[in-house]
């Protein structure tokens, strides 16, 4: 996931929208200078503008003059003079015991492992701040369950509470008071009755974006709804953002938990304390919060927020949620639309934030802007006018419509003409087919026939094998896409399947191992219908793209438009573009802009030349180390086997072979694929394009005392290639008799004996296959999901070592 996030941030950085530097010699809060442009500042989280208040500045300067730039001692030993006064002021604001921390991230790292005991459990809202989610990982090595529920889904939360309540004492639910992207708020009106219903339920709320602009004495949005902090609630606020200084504050409804954290709270115990300037500025801000002035500041901001909402209400702009808080979000859906829109606004004099994955789902990107007291009403009016002007242009340039955006965010569609994109007449022609029989065999094979086990005959075979199955999960739909220019030349060709996937198929093996334990009781756990390029049984370069053609980028965009229609038609939650070249940076940029996440796949493996004369010639072409490996681990053990190439297995052999395949399927967590039905192997057994190689261990070496089938491979033959597709092994003998290595070696020998030009050895175990002369092909998948939930759930299952 880190590589995926890094790739997305890098693409946004290339667009000059992230990792920017502010310029200039001073700030006034209303403006900001970026890339030589003087912009109106609509990106701050200093909503009340207190960071520019002269009283806070003077207090910070005075503290430096009196105490220095830092007080280099842990608070466990001693705090410098005005720390106590700040703590007492904050206690007055919350009317509860508080602890000041260096920042909210360190607060979470200290508080969560302290308050959540070994006998407790933690439930995370899907969109709770990343710093809370990261801190929760510290609980996993202690065996404390950490579960994820969909954002503000109270029904799912209650079901999770029910599943945990008999095994755990306290059940903590972590959420944000105000969510930093869409500006929506924690549903306290539903959570408080749930706390009454389930006495084990405790709330841990990060309200840093609700601080100061709401609540009595600026105690925050959550306190404005609660009135007073209840015993089973812990609240994390901030001394930065609206508070105007630096640091964080944790307010405890429970005195015992307060004492536990104050005495020993992880990094709170041994980390440096806030600098004198920060404490002094925070104290000056606290005095404002404890005066009636705070309510004047709140009213001023609320008036500007209401004015902004009023202006947007009169437009067609897709405001995701009309908020009382200062955070606003205009949906763009695709990153391409959001990037285009953001660049236009910045070029027109407005600094805003582009919001992309992982902060929001990859197809729910957009523009996040904030209102502060620094903004004048005239600034706000100009921003809304600029957005109204630039938004439809950004949509048109990216070939997207207003209603497509609204659908992505589950907003009511517009009926006006502006809902439809004004796109030029297409110059590319799309051919969609639901069967390979609708496509000329020679044309298909010329484009894709020698890239893996998906030539014309193979696809005709799969269409039959994965239809009319009694288990609906084994019935696939096939879609073939060819995009041509106006001379009928093919620019792009590929095929898709609609099939049921395990959502963890491309996850780390350790995650899949955990998921399979849950599937033992719930077989449909984390299983979804996916629209995938290629299929679950094929690997190789499924995409033909003529990059010499001047319209190839247009062809990619056209493909994505067709994919979206197919996704909706078949109601797929995920789109997967598989086995794409990991080194194609240009393709990565294009697909990211269209809303895809990059995910690493196991490397593809191909022995690209089989032109040796005999086995000895083959061995001489390997490296010295690989040659030694083959002799020691393959040829040495060959005498223990009876190895046969078979165009057809007996019924008894086929049954045994299928059992061996199921052994491998159940253990291959590195690519956690679905288990294929017996009927597939029966169909292979009748097809002239498939053959099997059987590996029988001689009776004197088996536990049964007779020759035993302990290995099998099923391979597909194209005109020029030999494709290892499926295999099976008896794991009782695999280590001692090197079964897998025998299978690799014999398949390579068989491919050469048939006069094939290359052999495809499939995915996983790439380093082992390299020893046999395989070239490793770095591969990526690109995923497009409608919601982050399953991705985040899988990520949360990663074991902390």
HELIX and SHEET records of a PDB file:
HELIX    1   1 UNK A    2  UNK A   14  1                                  13    
HELIX    2   2 UNK A   50  UNK A   52  5                                   3    
HELIX    3   3 UNK A   54  UNK A   67  1                                  14    
HELIX    4   4 UNK A   83  UNK A   94  1                                  12    
HELIX    5   5 UNK A  104  UNK A  115  1                                  12    
HELIX    6   6 UNK A  130  UNK A  136  1                                   7    
HELIX    7   7 UNK A  137  UNK A  142  5                                   6    
HELIX    8   8 UNK A  154  UNK A  164  1                                  11    
HELIX    9   9 UNK A  188  UNK A  197  1                                  10    
HELIX   10  10 UNK A  208  UNK A  210  5                                   3    
HELIX   11  11 UNK A  216  UNK A  218  5                                   3    
HELIX   12  12 UNK A  221  UNK A  226  1                                   6    
HELIX   13  13 UNK A  241  UNK A  243  5                                   3    
HELIX   14  14 UNK A  255  UNK A  263  1                                   9    
HELIX   15  15 UNK A  267  UNK A  270  1                                   4    
HELIX   16  16 UNK A  276  UNK A  289  1                                  14    
HELIX   17  17 UNK A  293  UNK A  313  1                                  21    
HELIX   18  18 UNK A  335  UNK A  347  1                                  13    
HELIX   19  19 UNK A  377  UNK A  397  1                                  21    
HELIX   20  20 UNK A  402  UNK A  408  1                                   7    
HELIX   21  21 UNK A  417  UNK A  419  5                                   3    
HELIX   22  22 UNK A  436  UNK A  438  5                                   3    
HELIX   23  23 UNK A  441  UNK A  448  1                                   8    
HELIX   24  24 UNK A  456  UNK A  465  1                                  10    
HELIX   25  25 UNK A  472  UNK A  474  5                                   3    
HELIX   26  26 UNK A  509  UNK A  519  1                                  11    
HELIX   27  27 UNK A  552  UNK A  570  1                                  19    
HELIX   28  28 UNK A  585  UNK A  593  1                                   9    
HELIX   29  29 UNK A  615  UNK A  621  1                                   7    
HELIX   30  30 UNK A  624  UNK A  633  1                                  10    
HELIX   31  31 UNK A  635  UNK A  640  5                                   6    
HELIX   32  32 UNK A  651  UNK A  667  1                                  17    
HELIX   33  33 UNK A  669  UNK A  671  5                                   3    
HELIX   34  34 UNK A  678  UNK A  686  1                                   9    
HELIX   35  35 UNK A  699  UNK A  701  5                                   3    
HELIX   36  36 UNK A  731  UNK A  737  1                                   7    
HELIX   37  37 UNK A  739  UNK A  753  1                                  15    
HELIX   38  38 UNK A  766  UNK A  770  1                                   5    
HELIX   39  39 UNK A  789  UNK A  796  1                                   8    
SHEET    1   A 4 UNK A  22  UNK A  23  0                                        
SHEET    2   A 4 UNK A  31  UNK A  34 -1                                        
SHEET    3   A 4 UNK A  37  UNK A  41 -1                                        
SHEET    4   A 4 UNK A 350  UNK A 351  1                                        
SHEET    1   B 7 UNK A  98  UNK A 101  0                                        
SHEET    2   B 7 UNK A 248  UNK A 252 -1                                        
SHEET    3   B 7 UNK A 233  UNK A 238 -1                                        
SHEET    4   B 7 UNK A 201  UNK A 206  1                                        
SHEET    5   B 7 UNK A 171  UNK A 176  1                                        
SHEET    6   B 7 UNK A 121  UNK A 125  1                                        
SHEET    7   B 7 UNK A 146  UNK A 149  1                                        
SHEET    1   C 3 UNK A 327  UNK A 333  0                                        
SHEET    2   C 3 UNK A 365  UNK A 370 -1                                        
SHEET    3   C 3 UNK A 353  UNK A 355 -1                                        
SHEET    1   D 7 UNK A 429  UNK A 433  0                                        
SHEET    2   D 7 UNK A 477  UNK A 484 -1                                        
SHEET    3   D 7 UNK A 490  UNK A 502 -1                                        
SHEET    4   D 7 UNK A 527  UNK A 533 -1                                        
SHEET    5   D 7 UNK A 574  UNK A 581  1                                        
SHEET    6   D 7 UNK A 779  UNK A 785 -1                                        
SHEET    7   D 7 UNK A 597  UNK A 600 -1                                        
SHEET    1   E 4 UNK A 429  UNK A 433  0                                        
SHEET    2   E 4 UNK A 477  UNK A 484 -1                                        
SHEET    3   E 4 UNK A 490  UNK A 502 -1                                        
SHEET    4   E 4 UNK A 544  UNK A 545 -1                                        
SHEET    1   F 7 UNK A 641  UNK A 646  0                                        
SHEET    2   F 7 UNK A 690  UNK A 697 -1                                        
SHEET    3   F 7 UNK A 708  UNK A 717 -1                                        
SHEET    4   F 7 UNK A 721  UNK A 729 -1                                        
SHEET    5   F 7 UNK A 758  UNK A 762  1                                        
SHEET    6   F 7 UNK A 604  UNK A 607 -1                                        
SHEET    7   F 7 UNK A 775  UNK A 777 -1                                        
END                                                                             
